[in-house]
Amino acid sequence: MPSNRKLRVALVCNTRRREGEFEVEYDPPDTIEKVKRGIEKAGYEYLFIEADEDSYEKLRRLRPDLVFNRAEGIRGESRESHIPAFCEMLGIPYVGSGILTTAICLDKPTTKMILEFHGVKTSPFQVFTGPDEPLNPRLRFPLILKPSHEGSSMGINIDNVVYDEEAMRKKLREMLETYRQPILVEEFIDGREFSVGLIGNYGPGEEPRVLPILEVDFTKFPEELGNVLGQKAKTIYDSSKNYICPAKIPEELRRRLEEISKRAFRALNCKDFARLDFRMDRDGEIYFLEINPLPGIDYNVEADELSFYPMMFYAAGMDYDEMIRQIIEAALKRYGIKPVVEVQEEIWAPILPPLQDYAKAIEAHLSESLGGSCHITINNSIDEEALRYIQLIESKAFRPELQYTIEEIASRARKEDFFMVTAFQGEHPTAFAFGYRDPNDGDAFYIDTVASLIEGRGVGSAIITLTLLHCLQKGYKHVNLHTEEVDEKGRMLRRFYERFGFEALQNSPVEGLLMRMRLEEPWLRALLEKTIPPSMRESPKH
């Protein structure tokens, strides 16, 4: 009979692992944790996908109901379009603007040309691809130089403002060499700076809602930074005290900023949410600076690290969780997706043969792979036999893989549903794994330790497979484990688990990387259908 399940919302982003210019746009772990909390508090099931070179395969395998796209991309001038492109290829709905919009908005000159066509005023400009190209004589100094395909004020500081052609040429050569992309040179507007956030979409009788406008208070920054909200201002000297939100501006100016922002949002075909930056000169003329269809959403109150977009929500009386909820709801409404999914409940209960039967089949495979006699043992408690195996394991060069002493393993064996599998070559242990019911999640099995002395021969895969089959027989919904990514071996382990279908949930400096696998995933069913003889399977029942 039909039943409802939660929508599965996958956060796809680039995790900031180190400080520095080239990861400044990536999401730090505390922001990822806040988004996770917001997704779950909104009533959705949370998934996590790192936006790396394997992200297409992860999306194809996991098939979330909605992608919460935060991915800045890894490389290329259209890098912010990679995840939207993957989602559209796979038919997966996603939060935020599409392929063309994200590509255009990361190209400052193209964005300016489109908006000028639509009546949005921008500062006069010229694009340089070489250091000796002639300067347009109509451009008036001072000028400011910006990389054409970067965000988060990357490559922009007070010394980008130049007052003569000699200084312009010097800075131009430096930036062409550093960023290896066209450089935008535009007239510098020395005036007040505003940021405008929008949430929602254009549709029949609808338009995006404008959030409280933010103004940059340049008097709060060190004098040497000048009247430029550059990279140093946004990183080294950033503080919520440097911004006024809501901005203390006349109603007429507020209406003008709102109208221009909506016009730009529509002209660029933005979706769900965006943030736009403007300058107003001393004559009251408003000039578009740039648009961010993936606005930053960092909000660490303790560290006073605040992105503009969540500051605007707080100024409107809404918290971070409400911001996440509204962004998701804007996308769901645009796609016409209900917040729950109606499914035809399927009872999928294959009749599994005893694990020892699988172990025998795997033994034969490993004996052939390793060129010698192999056997596998399975233990559900620490009896004399298991202790003997552990002593053998401890004597074999498993450290540092073996994290515990015999006494520590024995203490874990007292946990509910202890399970241990060991692979031997001859009399020598070559791999083992043990786990138990997750004490923090009754529906999950926790794989405590996995170690193998042989790589690339299928031994590790064999013991993981037997552990997963045990979990399936016991009726667990998912399997949890922790691993590390501190070195290349740790990264290889992560990829190993991902091939089984584990997905990264969160990264903690203390506990490491938490990974989870859903036992009802279609790929697992396909795997079991290949390994379970037809005579031992039941067809799905409805």
Buried (B, 14 or more C-beta within 10 A) or exposed (E): EEEEEBBBBBBBBBBBEEEEEEBBBBBBBBBBBBBBBBBBBBEBBBBBBBBEEBBBEBBEBBEBBBBBBBBBBEEEBBBBBBBBBBBBEBEBBBBBBBBEBBBBBBBBBBBBBBBBEEEBEBBBBBBBEEBEEEBEEEBEBBBBBBBBBBBBBBBBBBEBBBEEEEBBBEBBBBBBEEBEBBBBBBBBBBBBBBBBBBBBBBEEEEEBBBBBBBBBBBEEBEEEBBBBBBBBBBBEEBEEEBBBBBBEBEEEBBEBBBEBBBBBBBBBBBBBBBBBBBBBBEEEEBBBBBBBBBBBBBBEEEEEBBBBBBBBBBBBEBBBBBBBBBBBBBBBBBEEBEBBEEEEEEEEEBEBBEBEEBBEBBBEEBBEBBEEEBBBBBBEEBEEEBBEBBEBBBEBEBEEBBEBEBEEBBEBBEBEBBBBBBBBBEEEBBBBBBBBBBEEBEEBBBBBBBBBBBEEBBBBBBBBBBBBBBBBEEEBBBBBBBBBBEEEEBBEBBEBBBEBBBBBBBBEEEEBBBBBBBBEBEEBBEBBEEBBEEEEBEEEEE
